[in-house]
Amino acid sequence: MNIASSLKNLAERFKASPKMPLVFLGHGSPMNAIEDTAYSRRWAEFGRSLPRPQAILMISAHWMTQGSTLVDVSAAPRTIHDFYGFPDELYQLHYPAKGSPELAKQVASMLADYQVKTDDSWGLDHGAWSLLHHLYPAADVPVFQLSIDITKDLNWQLGIGKALAKLRERGVLIIGSGNVVHNLGALQFNGKAHDWALKFDSVFADKLNQRDFAGLANTKALGSLLRMANPTLEHYAPALTIAGAANAKDQLIYTSEGIDLGAISMRSFMFHA
């Protein structure tokens, strides 16, 4: 099926809606799922302010693939506890939302130029459910995930966002989950933020404010500052996909800011019509 046909099918099968916002959330520690923190409280408040979607598409840093991008078409996505050494309470938490197989297959068709394939073995990793647990605690909105092909550059991630933009007009809330700064090797448990973490977080915000998305994807120009802030790019990439789905008329707001544990940016933002 070509892209034009897939968009026609999307329009025929999924009813039109006011344009949905685009959301990127810095998810930080899995403990935010069960602890009463400034971040978990903000997510719950934010969830109550969002329009109710027909479905949610999650792009999480914790589903990394190599050589292809996958979309989860499972009808009942499993809750994946993809972490170690945390309290038992965290492993007992499940998020029993339904999937959206039909919509997920339409998304695969929309992303034909990006060689996206379907998958029914993944589910919801903690980058997805730790946020959704607060945003939509009743787990009553269908949700599915799109992976990040870590062999592709950041312009590829921007392009995927642009290709997904039409979903906004069909009641689909697209959420990216990661961290703009994510260097686990440089954590400081005294809470003092590294200068380079503050600097990169500020550079990111400046370029996002200017809609300089190409600049955010220019790893060469960002240079050593990007490499220090993100030794690997899987937590950064979802922010680029969300930016790629925005248009010039969208308004940008920041829903939270701050550096956690010295080396993790909790900066979160939303584009809305």
Buried (B, 14 or more C-beta within 10 A) or exposed (E): EEBEEBBEBBEEEBEEBEBBBBBBBBBBBBBBBBEEBEBBEBBBEBBEEBEEBBBBBBBBBBBBBEEBBBBBBBEEBBBBBBBEEBEEEBEEBEBEBBBBBBBBBBBBBBBBEBEBEBBBEBBBBBBBBBBBBBBBEEBEBBBBBBBBBBEBBBBBBBBBBBBBBBBBBBBBBBBBBBBBBBBEEBEBEEEEBBEBBBBBBEBBBEBBEEBEBEBBBBBEEBEEBBBBBBEBBBBBBBBBBBBBBBEEEBEBEEBBBBBBBBBBBBBBBBBBB
